[in-house]
Amino acid sequence: LGSVGVEVILGSRSYERAKDITDQLRNRWPDRQLPIEPGDNLAAAEAELTVVATPWDAAATTVASLGKPLSGKVVISMANALTRLGTEFIPLIPPRGSIAAGIQQAAPQAMVAAAFHHLPARELGALDHPMEADVLVCSDHAEATAVTVELINRITGLRGIDAGPLSAATAIEAFTPVLLQINHRYRSQASIRLTNIKLA
Ligand SMILES: NC(=O)c1ccc[n+]([C@@H]2O[C@H](COP(=O)([O-])OP(=O)(O)OC[C@H]3O[C@@H](n4cnc5c(N)ncnc54)[C@H](OP(=O)(O)O)[C@@H]3O)[C@@H](O)[C@H]2O)c1
């Protein structure tokens, strides 16, 4: 996001860890002048839009503790509930059907959208070449879907796709272990691309 000019506050439970990661990113891409600043999780939640990027089992509790600053804002959930047994990646279905639904329940005043689940971090972070992928977005709030799709479309090579209401997050999240399985088998960093779809 920083590479396309979005001002980012990198949240963390520890400001020092956020600063360390911010410094690593700036040092890795010195010519990019990435507009990324370190912060704590509260600082990230006070931003215009927040992406929740904790492990799946910490996402709802993290958001619940930030309900007030997230109120009325778009919150993007990218967590995938899964476990690994040997070489097998297994989806875990959370009690509310998806992590995104749990986040929406934890912050009922926020406008939760689910997105970014199928993008391998290493490939997305390789700023020297664009990543070609479609990003499925779902939400019960039209504004959250529109803002999230617009954000995704700013990143060269990515297409944001409106995949419907938040109930779609169950299937979107559960598909990630399939992708991980494929990437493990083929030693790839594959994501998804839909065919025969004309986007406005
Ligand atoms: N990695 C990928 O390729 C990828 C792709 C798509 C979606 N995702 C999803 O994105 C999320 C983040 O993935 P990741 O690979 O970046 O995970 P990660 O490195 O394990 O965790 C990200 C950050 O979450 C914070 N965190 C860890 N445990 C926490 C806890 N108990 N409570 C609150 N914060 C905690 C940590 O930051 P601090 O210690 O600094 O607070 C950590 O650096 C996951 O839900 C994953 O399913 C990942």
The ligand as an ORCA input file, in Angstrom:
! r2SCAN-3c Opt
* xyz 0 1
  N       1.431    -14.242      5.153
  C       0.652    -14.312      4.085
  O       1.104    -14.626      2.965
  C      -0.815    -13.990      4.209
  C      -1.572    -13.829      3.037
  C      -2.925    -13.507      3.153
  C      -3.506    -13.387      4.408
  N      -2.731    -13.592      5.517
  C      -3.370    -13.462      6.826
  O      -2.902    -12.242      7.382
  C      -2.719    -12.380      8.781
  C      -1.285    -12.010      9.137
  O      -0.399    -12.918      8.510
  P       1.151    -12.893      8.849
  O       1.778    -13.963      8.057
  O       1.659    -11.503      8.764
  O       1.089    -13.350     10.397
  P       2.113    -13.150     11.596
  O       3.410    -12.649     11.067
  O       2.106    -14.407     12.380
  O       1.399    -12.044     12.493
  C       1.311    -10.699     12.113
  C       1.428     -9.819     13.347
  O       0.335    -10.041     14.241
  C       0.740     -9.632     15.548
  N       0.307    -10.667     16.512
  C       0.802    -11.927     16.671
  N       0.164    -12.565     17.658
  C      -0.747    -11.691     18.145
  C      -1.694    -11.761     19.214
  N      -1.849    -12.879     19.957
  N      -2.467    -10.666     19.458
  C      -2.333     -9.532     18.705
  N      -1.421     -9.406     17.689
  C      -0.662    -10.479     17.418
  C       2.268     -9.561     15.541
  O       2.637     -8.182     15.609
  P       3.163     -7.523     16.977
  O       3.833     -8.607     17.759
  O       4.120     -6.506     16.467
  O       1.945     -6.968     17.640
  C       2.658    -10.120     14.177
  O       3.785     -9.507     13.613
  C      -3.052    -13.820      9.142
  O      -4.348    -13.872      9.692
  C      -3.006    -14.556      7.799
  O      -3.933    -15.624      7.754
  C      -1.409    -13.861      5.444
*
